[in-house]
Amino acid sequence: MRVLVVEDEVKMASLIRRGLRDEGLLADVAVTGEDALWMAAATAYDAIVLDVGLPRLDGFGTVRRLREDGVWAPVLMLTARDAIEDRVAGLDTGADDYLVKPFAMAELVARTKALLRRPGHALGVTLEAGNVALDTVGRDVRVGAAVLPLPRQELAILEHLMRRLGRVVPKAVLEEKLYGTDETPESNAVPVHVHHLRRKLAEAGATPEIHTVRGIGYLLAERPG
């Protein structure tokens, strides 16, 4: 799952990004409302964390433009102002929730996940493939009754393959899901993560297998009986 953080204070943006990534959510950062518009048009974000006090195009204007452009990812607005008028203005322009600064990182993460759990959004379901189950909220994987610990990258790959069970997922799509817009993965990064994930699933007795579709990507499918 990918979140866009729109925050012009570099330190705050870095803290929010780290907090989200610690919870298994990939996060990109935009420092202006204008950047947020083109980034949201180019990438299908699952949620947007948006500061109100942006230079030039503020948060209210940004969320209004996003909705006009057909971007319907849920928006959590951040502001240093607690006036009821500001909260109403944010919600009226298209935001889904409102968080006043200063805030605890745990609350921001919880609010973001709550938006993702709303009907039609990215969280709130348990994905299943054969005897493998992935809790998208708790971020844990079970093979049968046993928990299978996985690092963030392998968990993200497994989730994406499970969401597209039986369909080929291009390598480039997995790279996009694993790395931020300011990161350049090594050419063999995804194959290495897939190799480790495939081995761990097999050792745990998982019934689905990851197949390599040469030159294209990867496919998760049940092992032939």
C-alpha positions as CSV (number, residue, x, y, z in Angstrom):
1,M,0.0,0.0,0.0
2,R,1.3,3.4,-1.0
3,V,0.6,6.7,0.8
4,L,1.4,10.2,-0.4
5,V,2.6,12.6,2.4
6,V,2.2,16.3,1.4
7,E,4.3,18.3,3.9
8,D,6.6,21.2,3.3
9,E,8.5,20.9,6.6
10,V,11.3,18.4,5.7
11,K,11.8,17.1,9.2
12,M,8.1,16.5,9.8
13,A,7.7,14.8,6.4
14,S,10.6,12.5,7.2
15,L,9.1,11.5,10.5
16,I,5.7,10.8,9.0
17,R,7.2,8.8,6.2
18,R,9.3,6.7,8.7
19,G,6.3,6.1,10.9
20,L,4.2,4.9,8.0
21,R,7.0,2.7,6.6
22,D,7.5,1.2,10.1
23,E,3.9,0.0,9.8
24,G,4.5,-1.6,6.4
25,L,3.0,1.4,4.4
26,L,5.2,2.7,1.5
27,A,5.3,6.5,1.6
28,D,6.3,9.1,-1.0
29,V,6.7,12.8,-0.1
30,A,5.6,16.0,-1.9
31,V,6.6,19.3,-0.5
32,T,4.0,21.5,-2.3
33,G,0.4,21.2,-3.4
34,E,1.5,21.5,-7.0
35,D,3.8,18.5,-6.6
36,A,1.0,16.5,-4.9
37,L,-1.3,17.1,-7.9
38,W,1.0,15.6,-10.5
39,M,2.2,12.8,-8.3
40,A,-1.4,11.8,-7.5
41,A,-2.2,11.9,-11.2
42,A,0.8,9.7,-12.0
43,T,0.4,7.1,-9.2
44,A,-2.6,5.4,-7.7
45,Y,-2.1,6.2,-4.0
46,D,-4.2,4.4,-1.4
47,A,-4.3,7.4,0.9
48,I,-3.0,10.9,1.2
49,V,-1.7,12.7,4.3
50,L,-2.0,16.4,3.5
51,D,-0.8,19.4,5.5
52,V,-3.1,22.5,5.4
53,G,-0.3,25.1,5.7
54,L,1.5,24.6,2.4
55,P,3.0,27.5,0.4
56,R,1.2,28.9,-2.6
57,L,-1.5,26.2,-3.1
58,D,-2.6,25.3,0.5
59,G,-4.1,22.1,1.7
60,F,-7.7,23.2,1.2
61,G,-6.9,24.2,-2.4
62,T,-5.0,21.0,-3.0
63,V,-7.7,18.6,-1.9
64,R,-10.2,20.6,-3.9
65,R,-8.1,20.2,-7.0
66,L,-7.5,16.6,-6.3
67,R,-11.2,15.9,-6.2
68,E,-11.7,17.9,-9.4
69,D,-9.0,15.9,-11.1
70,G,-10.8,12.6,-10.1
71,V,-8.4,11.6,-7.4
72,W,-10.6,9.9,-4.8
73,A,-7.9,8.4,-2.4
74,P,-8.9,9.2,1.2
75,V,-7.3,12.3,2.6
76,L,-6.1,12.9,6.2
77,M,-5.6,16.7,6.7
78,L,-3.0,18.0,9.1
79,T,-3.2,21.4,10.6
80,A,-1.9,23.5,13.5
81,R,-5.3,25.2,13.7
82,D,-8.0,23.7,15.9
83,A,-10.8,26.1,14.9
84,I,-14.1,24.3,14.1
85,E,-14.3,26.5,10.9
86,D,-11.0,25.1,9.7
87,R,-12.1,21.5,10.3
88,V,-15.4,22.1,8.5
89,A,-13.6,23.8,5.6
90,G,-11.3,20.8,5.2
91,L,-14.1,18.3,5.2
92,D,-16.2,20.5,2.8
93,T,-13.4,20.6,0.3
94,G,-13.1,16.8,0.1
95,A,-11.0,15.6,3.0
96,D,-12.0,12.5,4.9
97,D,-10.4,13.1,8.3
98,Y,-8.7,15.9,10.2
99,L,-5.7,15.7,12.7
100,V,-4.5,18.7,14.7
101,K,-0.8,19.3,15.3
102,P,1.1,18.4,17.5
103,F,0.0,14.7,17.3
104,A,1.3,11.3,18.3
105,M,2.7,9.3,15.4
106,A,0.7,6.3,16.6
107,E,-2.5,8.3,16.2
108,L,-1.6,9.4,12.6
109,V,-0.8,5.8,11.7
110,A,-4.1,4.7,13.3
111,R,-6.1,7.4,11.5
112,T,-4.5,6.5,8.2
113,K,-5.2,2.8,8.6
114,A,-8.8,3.7,9.6
115,L,-9.2,5.4,6.2
116,L,-7.7,2.5,4.4
117,R,-10.1,0.1,6.2
118,R,-13.2,2.0,4.9
119,P,-15.3,0.0,2.3
120,G,-13.6,0.1,-1.1
121,H,-10.1,0.9,0.3
122,A,-6.9,-1.0,0.8
123,L,-7.1,-2.5,4.3
124,G,-9.7,-4.3,6.3
125,V,-9.6,-7.7,4.7
126,T,-7.8,-10.9,5.2
127,L,-6.4,-12.2,2.0
128,E,-6.3,-15.9,1.4
129,A,-4.6,-18.2,-1.1
130,G,-4.7,-21.9,-0.3
131,N,-3.5,-22.4,3.2
132,V,-1.9,-18.9,3.4
133,A,-3.7,-16.0,5.0
134,L,-2.5,-12.4,5.2
135,D,-4.1,-10.0,7.7
136,T,-3.8,-6.6,6.0
137,V,-4.4,-4.7,9.3
138,G,-2.2,-6.7,11.7
139,R,0.4,-7.2,8.9
140,D,1.0,-10.9,9.8
141,V,1.0,-14.0,7.6
142,R,-0.1,-17.5,8.6
143,V,0.5,-20.7,6.8
144,G,-2.2,-23.0,8.3
145,A,-2.1,-22.1,12.0
146,A,1.6,-21.1,12.1
147,V,2.7,-17.5,11.9
148,L,5.3,-16.9,9.1
149,P,7.5,-13.8,10.0
150,L,8.4,-11.8,6.9
151,P,10.4,-8.6,6.4
152,R,8.6,-5.6,4.9
153,Q,9.7,-6.1,1.3
154,E,8.7,-9.8,1.2
155,L,5.4,-9.1,2.9
156,A,4.6,-6.3,0.3
157,I,5.4,-8.7,-2.6
158,L,3.2,-11.5,-1.1
159,E,0.3,-9.1,-0.5
160,H,0.5,-7.8,-4.1
161,L,0.6,-11.3,-5.5
162,M,-2.3,-12.4,-3.3
163,R,-4.4,-9.5,-4.4
164,R,-3.9,-10.6,-8.0
165,L,-4.0,-14.4,-7.3
166,G,-3.7,-16.3,-10.5
167,R,-2.6,-13.3,-12.6
168,V,0.8,-12.3,-13.7
169,V,2.3,-9.2,-11.9
170,P,5.0,-7.5,-13.9
171,K,8.3,-7.0,-12.2
172,A,8.1,-3.3,-12.7
173,V,4.8,-3.1,-10.8
174,L,6.4,-4.8,-7.8
175,E,9.4,-2.4,-7.9
176,E,6.9,0.5,-7.9
177,K,5.1,-1.0,-4.8
178,L,8.4,-1.7,-3.0
179,Y,10.3,1.6,-3.5
180,G,9.5,5.3,-3.2
181,T,9.7,7.7,-6.0
182,D,13.1,8.9,-4.8
183,E,14.6,5.4,-4.5
184,T,16.3,3.5,-7.3
185,P,16.2,-0.2,-6.7
186,E,19.0,-2.5,-7.9
187,S,18.0,-4.5,-11.0
188,N,18.0,-7.8,-9.1
189,A,16.3,-6.5,-5.9
190,V,12.8,-7.9,-6.7
191,P,14.2,-11.3,-7.9
192,V,16.2,-11.6,-4.7
193,H,13.2,-10.8,-2.5
194,V,11.0,-13.3,-4.5
195,H,13.6,-16.0,-4.1
196,H,13.7,-15.6,-0.3
197,L,9.9,-15.4,-0.1
198,R,9.4,-18.5,-2.3
199,R,11.8,-20.5,-0.2
200,K,10.1,-19.5,3.1
201,L,6.7,-20.4,1.8
202,A,7.9,-23.8,0.6
203,E,9.6,-24.5,4.0
204,A,6.4,-23.5,5.8
205,G,4.3,-25.9,3.8
206,A,2.4,-23.3,1.8
207,T,0.1,-24.8,-0.9
208,P,0.4,-21.8,-3.3
209,E,3.6,-21.3,-5.2
210,I,5.3,-18.3,-6.8
211,H,6.0,-18.9,-10.5
212,T,8.4,-16.8,-12.6
213,V,7.0,-15.8,-15.9
214,R,10.3,-15.2,-17.7
215,G,10.8,-11.7,-19.1
216,I,7.5,-10.5,-17.5
217,G,7.0,-11.0,-13.8
218,Y,5.6,-13.3,-11.2
219,L,2.4,-15.3,-10.6
220,L,1.0,-16.8,-7.4
221,A,-1.0,-20.0,-7.9
222,E,-2.0,-23.1,-6.1
223,R,0.4,-26.0,-6.4
224,P,-1.1,-28.8,-8.7
225,G,-2.7,-31.5,-6.5
